[in-house]
Amino acid sequence: MRTVFALVLLLPLTAGAQEWGSIKGRFVLKGDAPEPQPVEVRTDAVCIAAAPVDLTLAVGDGGGLANVVVMLRPGIGEEVAVHPDYAAGKEEPVVIDNTCCRFDPRIVLVRTGQELVIKNSDKTTHNTNLALFNNPAINIVLASGGEERVTLAEPESAPMPVACNVHPFMKGFVMVRDDPYAAVTDADGAFELKNLPAGEHTLELWHETGRLKGIRFAGETSDRRGRVTVKVPAGEALDVGEVVAPVEMLR
């Protein structure tokens, strides 16, 4: 009798257990990608030698569009379940480096309470200026080989700009989130959001030139805010295939 009673108690927990799924795909550019142009470097010998180029539009050999942010956009007050596998990742610091007179990576994803390491690997002085909205602004001067560690307590609603005032051509972004459900497309345009709660969600598609509106994604068209509704299957990966972004949209 005790065994039967214990099984009955477990039934509601089993029936309500959270299920998970994933979304993956690849962003590609439609149209001719402009050649990356050298940026103007006036006085710093280290940066002149590095010969940085404008990476606002970074496109791979196969047309893959890098640096698109695909992020979960929960409703106001909505609690998002987070898969247990992400717990360990939050303990690992995220690094943004000043190297070759650019920010690497160009777009950084960091969770609230997660350590952000700001480094300078160049043989010149940089400053890293994070223009934040919900967190206190951060402006750190780093000599060559310098490093600072910061923690951001509040989520930001969009990727926030990162600048070096010493070298105004350096640009980057930091996205601060409570949950881990955001991804940046790689050099080939590929992305994957792993272990999302199964079910219907709103995603936002973002590029530093603006939100990607009117984009076909998983059979739907993104709205003027770059948002689209998708259904994440339980125990599976939803492959949305190629997501096409016209070059005219990214100018």
VOPAGU-2260 file (C-alpha; in pm, 1 decimal, decimal comma):
REM VOPAGU-2260
SITE   aa  ch    i         X         Y         Z
SITE  MET   A    0       0,0       0,0       0,0
SITE  ARG   A    1     283,9     240,6      85,0
SITE  THR   A    2     445,9     177,8    -254,2
SITE  VAL   A    3     120,4     250,2    -438,4
SITE  PHE   A    4      69,4     570,7    -237,6
SITE  ALA   A    5     422,7     688,9    -319,0
SITE  LEU   A    6     366,0     628,7    -690,0
SITE  VAL   A    7      43,2     826,4    -679,6
SITE  LEU   A    8     227,5    1119,4    -519,3
SITE  LEU   A    9     489,0    1112,0    -794,4
SITE  LEU   A   10     239,6    1116,5   -1081,0
SITE  PRO   A   11     171,0    1492,3   -1079,6
SITE  LEU   A   12     542,8    1567,0   -1068,7
SITE  THR   A   13     611,3    1340,3   -1364,5
SITE  ALA   A   14     319,6    1474,0   -1566,1
SITE  GLY   A   15     432,3    1831,8   -1510,0
SITE  ALA   A   16     802,8    1774,1   -1574,6
SITE  GLN   A   17     963,3    2043,3   -1791,5
SITE  GLU   A   18    1049,8    1934,8   -2145,5
SITE  TRP   A   19    1320,1    2091,1   -2358,2
SITE  GLY   A   20    1404,1    2147,1   -2722,2
SITE  SER   A   21    1641,4    2345,4   -2942,4
SITE  ILE   A   22    1640,0    2580,3   -3240,8
SITE  LYS   A   23    1913,9    2605,8   -3498,9
SITE  GLY   A   24    1964,9    2761,5   -3838,8
SITE  ARG   A   25    2189,6    2976,4   -4055,1
SITE  PHE   A   26    2160,2    3338,9   -4158,5
SITE  VAL   A   27    2270,1    3418,8   -4513,1
SITE  LEU   A   28    2304,8    3747,1   -4696,1
SITE  LYS   A   29    2105,0    3802,8   -5014,7
SITE  GLY   A   30    2291,6    4033,4   -5249,4
SITE  ASP   A   31    2650,9    4139,4   -5295,7
SITE  ALA   A   32    2840,9    4184,4   -4972,8
SITE  PRO   A   33    3056,4    4497,5   -4966,1
SITE  GLU   A   34    3427,8    4450,8   -4914,6
SITE  PRO   A   35    3532,8    4538,7   -4558,6
SITE  GLN   A   36    3691,0    4883,6   -4572,8
SITE  PRO   A   37    3994,2    4996,5   -4372,6
SITE  VAL   A   38    3907,8    5228,5   -4086,4
SITE  GLU   A   39    4086,7    5557,9   -4035,7
SITE  VAL   A   40    4372,6    5526,1   -3787,7
SITE  ARG   A   41    4563,8    5849,8   -3739,4
SITE  THR   A   42    4836,4    5829,1   -3478,9
SITE  ASP   A   43    4864,7    5500,3   -3288,3
SITE  ALA   A   44    5149,6    5295,8   -3438,2
SITE  VAL   A   45    5013,4    4970,1   -3294,4
SITE  CYS   A   46    4673,1    5022,2   -3453,6
SITE  ILE   A   47    4823,6    5143,0   -3781,3
SITE  ALA   A   48    5019,1    4817,2   -3800,1
SITE  ALA   A   49    4708,1    4613,5   -3711,8
SITE  ALA   A   50    4524,1    4765,5   -4011,7
SITE  PRO   A   51    4171,4    4712,2   -3872,4
SITE  VAL   A   52    3873,5    4706,6   -4108,3
SITE  ASP   A   53    3506,6    4791,4   -4062,1
SITE  LEU   A   54    3328,4    4471,2   -3956,1
SITE  THR   A   55    2978,5    4615,8   -3930,1
SITE  LEU   A   56    2876,3    4367,2   -4199,5
SITE  ALA   A   57    3076,1    4044,9   -4160,2
SITE  VAL   A   58    2996,6    3790,0   -4431,0
SITE  GLY   A   59    3164,3    3452,3   -4481,3
SITE  ASP   A   60    3275,6    3298,2   -4809,8
SITE  GLY   A   61    2947,1    3109,4   -4844,1
SITE  GLY   A   62    2733,7    3414,7   -4773,1
SITE  GLY   A   63    2688,3    3336,2   -4403,8
SITE  LEU   A   64    2600,5    3646,3   -4201,8
SITE  ALA   A   65    2793,5    3673,9   -3875,7
SITE  ASN   A   66    2697,5    3868,0   -3564,0
SITE  VAL   A   67    2321,4    3831,5   -3580,9
SITE  VAL   A   68    2174,9    3796,5   -3232,1
SITE  VAL   A   69    1885,6    3551,3   -3194,3
SITE  MET   A   70    1730,4    3596,5   -2851,1
SITE  LEU   A   71    1433,1    3476,2   -2655,8
SITE  ARG   A   72    1193,3    3760,6   -2580,1
SITE  PRO   A   73     978,1    3663,4   -2278,6
SITE  GLY   A   74     657,6    3848,1   -2201,1
SITE  ILE   A   75     650,7    4110,9   -1926,3
SITE  GLY   A   76     677,5    3935,5   -1590,7
SITE  GLU   A   77     718,6    3594,0   -1753,6
SITE  GLU   A   78     945,0    3350,3   -1569,4
SITE  VAL   A   79    1165,6    3148,0   -1803,2
SITE  ALA   A   80    1264,9    2796,8   -1698,0
SITE  VAL   A   81    1639,3    2741,2   -1739,8
SITE  HIS   A   82    1780,3    2398,2   -1818,4
SITE  PRO   A   83    2007,2    2264,9   -1539,0
SITE  ASP   A   84    2297,2    2223,8   -1783,3
SITE  TYR   A   85    2336,9    2601,9   -1791,4
SITE  ALA   A   86    2417,6    2628,8   -1420,6
SITE  ALA   A   87    2784,1    2537,7   -1462,7
SITE  GLY   A   88    2827,1    2775,5   -1755,5
SITE  LYS   A   89    2723,3    3073,2   -1546,2
SITE  GLU   A   90    3021,0    3008,7   -1318,7
SITE  GLU   A   91    3260,3    3051,5   -1612,6
SITE  PRO   A   92    3368,0    3410,4   -1685,6
SITE  VAL   A   93    3297,9    3572,5   -2021,8
SITE  VAL   A   94    3591,2    3753,7   -2183,8
SITE  ILE   A   95    3601,9    4059,1   -2408,5
SITE  ASP   A   96    3951,1    4140,3   -2532,9
SITE  ASN   A   97    4103,6    4450,2   -2687,8
SITE  THR   A   98    4318,4    4283,7   -2951,6
SITE  CYS   A   99    4446,2    4398,8   -3291,5
SITE  CYS   A  100    4267,1    4726,6   -3213,9
SITE  ARG   A  101    3922,9    4569,4   -3214,6
SITE  PHE   A  102    3693,0    4408,9   -2959,7
SITE  ASP   A  103    3700,4    4030,5   -2966,4
SITE  PRO   A  104    3437,9    3900,0   -2976,9
SITE  ARG   A  105    3247,6    4187,6   -3133,0
SITE  ILE   A  106    2929,3    4082,8   -2951,0
SITE  VAL   A  107    2944,6    3942,0   -2598,7
SITE  LEU   A  108    2661,1    3756,6   -2425,4
SITE  VAL   A  109    2674,4    3760,8   -2045,7
SITE  ARG   A  110    2422,6    3668,7   -1778,0
SITE  THR   A  111    2337,2    3876,1   -1474,0
SITE  GLY   A  112    2573,8    3785,3   -1193,0
SITE  GLN   A  113    2823,3    3626,0   -1432,2
SITE  GLU   A  114    3176,8    3762,2   -1429,8
SITE  LEU   A  115    3280,5    3968,4   -1732,7
SITE  VAL   A  116    3656,2    3989,7   -1788,2
SITE  ILE   A  117    3775,7    4292,1   -1987,6
SITE  LYS   A  118    4131,2    4246,8   -2120,5
SITE  ASN   A  119    4384,7    4437,2   -2325,8
SITE  SER   A  120    4617,0    4214,5   -2527,5
SITE  ASP   A  121    4747,3    4500,2   -2744,7
SITE  LYS   A  122    5078,3    4679,9   -2697,3
SITE  THR   A  123    4896,2    5008,3   -2653,2
SITE  THR   A  124    4650,8    5163,0   -2407,4
SITE  HIS   A  125    4277,6    5116,9   -2460,5
SITE  ASN   A  126    3969,1    5209,6   -2267,9
SITE  THR   A  127    3652,8    5000,2   -2270,1
SITE  ASN   A  128    3337,8    5206,5   -2234,3
SITE  LEU   A  129    3012,4    5016,4   -2180,8
SITE  ALA   A  130    2712,8    5246,1   -2231,2
SITE  LEU   A  131    2451,3    5061,5   -2025,9
SITE  PHE   A  132    2090,9    5151,9   -1948,4
SITE  ASN   A  133    1985,7    4934,2   -1654,8
SITE  ASN   A  134    2333,7    4902,3   -1503,3
SITE  PRO   A  135    2586,3    5168,2   -1400,8
SITE  ALA   A  136    2804,8    5275,7   -1692,5
SITE  ILE   A  137    3151,4    5120,5   -1704,1
SITE  ASN   A  138    3456,6    5299,3   -1844,1
SITE  ILE   A  139    3784,9    5124,0   -1778,0
SITE  VAL   A  140    4131,2    5234,8   -1892,8
SITE  LEU   A  141    4360,7    4939,8   -1955,9
SITE  ALA   A  142    4733,7    4952,6   -2014,5
SITE  SER   A  143    4887,5    4680,1   -2228,1
SITE  GLY   A  144    4832,1    4345,0   -2058,7
SITE  GLY   A  145    4575,9    4493,5   -1820,6
SITE  GLU   A  146    4259,9    4320,8   -1705,1
SITE  GLU   A  147    3949,9    4413,8   -1506,0
SITE  ARG   A  148    3661,6    4198,3   -1384,3
SITE  VAL   A  149    3308,1    4329,9   -1349,8
SITE  THR   A  150    2964,5    4186,3   -1275,1
SITE  LEU   A  151    2638,0    4326,5   -1409,7
SITE  ALA   A  152    2331,7    4287,1   -1190,9
SITE  GLU   A  153    2045,9    4387,0   -1421,7
SITE  PRO   A  154    1940,6    4257,2   -1764,5
SITE  GLU   A  155    1946,8    4491,4   -2063,7
SITE  SER   A  156    1668,7    4490,3   -2322,7
SITE  ALA   A  157    1905,4    4492,7   -2621,9
SITE  PRO   A  158    2275,6    4462,1   -2701,8
SITE  MET   A  159    2441,0    4774,0   -2560,3
SITE  PRO   A  160    2732,0    4953,5   -2730,1
SITE  VAL   A  161    3093,9    4910,0   -2628,8
SITE  ALA   A  162    3348,1    5170,5   -2738,4
SITE  CYS   A  163    3710,3    5268,7   -2700,5
SITE  ASN   A  164    3728,5    5647,4   -2673,8
SITE  VAL   A  165    4102,3    5636,7   -2741,8
SITE  HIS   A  166    4032,5    5463,7   -3074,2
SITE  PRO   A  167    3682,7    5568,7   -3190,5
SITE  PHE   A  168    3677,3    5317,3   -3476,0
SITE  MET   A  169    3656,4    5028,5   -3226,5
SITE  LYS   A  170    3298,8    4907,4   -3180,3
SITE  GLY   A  171    3136,4    4620,4   -2997,1
SITE  PHE   A  172    2824,4    4521,1   -2804,5
SITE  VAL   A  173    2736,3    4347,8   -2478,9
SITE  MET   A  174    2403,8    4170,7   -2420,9
SITE  VAL   A  175    2315,1    4120,0   -2053,8
SITE  ARG   A  176    2040,9    3866,8   -1979,5
SITE  ASP   A  177    1882,9    3689,8   -1685,1
SITE  ASP   A  178    1850,9    3370,1   -1890,6
SITE  PRO   A  179    2096,9    3200,8   -2128,2
SITE  TYR   A  180    1867,0    3195,1   -2430,2
SITE  ALA   A  181    2050,0    3413,0   -2679,8
SITE  ALA   A  182    2297,2    3321,0   -2951,9
SITE  VAL   A  183    2527,2    3509,2   -3189,4
SITE  THR   A  184    2572,6    3372,8   -3539,9
SITE  ASP   A  185    2925,3    3253,9   -3612,7
SITE  ALA   A  186    3146,6    3332,1   -3912,9
SITE  ASP   A  187    2936,9    3095,0   -4125,5
SITE  GLY   A  188    2607,4    3249,0   -4010,4
SITE  ALA   A  189    2510,6    2948,2   -3797,4
SITE  PHE   A  190    2341,0    2965,5   -3458,5
SITE  GLU   A  191    2181,7    2729,6   -3207,2
SITE  LEU   A  192    1969,3    2791,1   -2900,6
SITE  LYS   A  193    1997,8    2475,1   -2693,7
SITE  ASN   A  194    1767,6    2336,5   -2424,8
SITE  LEU   A  195    1486,3    2588,8   -2447,0
SITE  PRO   A  196    1164,1    2510,0   -2263,4
SITE  ALA   A  197     943,8    2325,1   -2511,5
SITE  GLY   A  198     644,3    2520,2   -2638,5
SITE  GLU   A  199     564,9    2851,0   -2804,4
SITE  HIS   A  200     809,8    3138,8   -2773,3
SITE  THR   A  201     881,5    3480,6   -2918,1
SITE  LEU   A  202    1228,6    3534,1   -3061,0
SITE  GLU   A  203    1389,8    3862,6   -3160,3
SITE  LEU   A  204    1633,6    3888,6   -3451,6
SITE  TRP   A  205    1888,4    4168,1   -3411,3
SITE  HIS   A  206    2183,4    4303,5   -3607,0
SITE  GLU   A  207    2388,7    4609,0   -3519,3
SITE  THR   A  208    2242,4    4787,1   -3822,6
SITE  GLY   A  209    1892,9    4736,7   -3675,5
SITE  ARG   A  210    1624,6    4480,4   -3593,2
SITE  LEU   A  211    1563,9    4232,5   -3874,7
SITE  LYS   A  212    1203,6    4298,9   -3975,6
SITE  GLY   A  213    1020,4    4124,4   -4257,8
SITE  ILE   A  214    1249,0    3819,4   -4236,5
SITE  ARG   A  215    1111,5    3471,5   -4300,6
SITE  PHE   A  216    1194,7    3251,6   -4003,7
SITE  ALA   A  217    1046,9    2907,4   -3932,5
SITE  GLY   A  218     758,7    2973,8   -4170,8
SITE  GLU   A  219     669,5    3309,0   -4012,6
SITE  THR   A  220     760,6    3669,5   -4095,0
SITE  SER   A  221     930,1    3884,3   -3832,4
SITE  ASP   A  222     742,2    4199,5   -3732,4
SITE  ARG   A  223     868,5    4558,6   -3725,4
SITE  ARG   A  224    1053,8    4484,6   -3400,6
SITE  GLY   A  225    1228,6    4184,9   -3554,3
SITE  ARG   A  226    1015,5    3944,8   -3352,3
SITE  VAL   A  227     872,8    3612,2   -3461,2
SITE  THR   A  228     678,2    3336,0   -3286,0
SITE  VAL   A  229     810,3    2980,1   -3298,7
SITE  LYS   A  230     712,2    2649,2   -3143,6
SITE  VAL   A  231     996,4    2453,6   -2986,4
SITE  PRO   A  232     937,7    2076,9   -3010,0
SITE  ALA   A  233     997,7    1865,3   -2700,2
SITE  GLY   A  234    1309,1    1651,3   -2720,0
SITE  GLU   A  235    1399,4    1772,2   -3069,3
SITE  ALA   A  236    1588,1    2044,4   -3253,5
SITE  LEU   A  237    1384,3    2271,9   -3477,5
SITE  ASP   A  238    1604,5    2339,7   -3781,7
SITE  VAL   A  239    1481,9    2658,6   -3948,4
SITE  GLY   A  240    1729,7    2617,4   -4235,1
SITE  GLU   A  241    1860,4    2926,1   -4412,4
SITE  VAL   A  242    1727,2    3260,6   -4293,8
SITE  VAL   A  243    1774,9    3512,1   -4574,1
SITE  ALA   A  244    1857,8    3876,1   -4497,7
SITE  PRO   A  245    1864,1    4119,5   -4794,2
SITE  VAL   A  246    2176,6    4333,9   -4807,6
SITE  GLU   A  247    1958,8    4646,1   -4846,4
SITE  MET   A  248    1822,9    4588,6   -4495,0
SITE  LEU   A  249    2169,0    4599,3   -4340,8
SITE  ARG   A  250    2302,7    4925,8   -4476,1
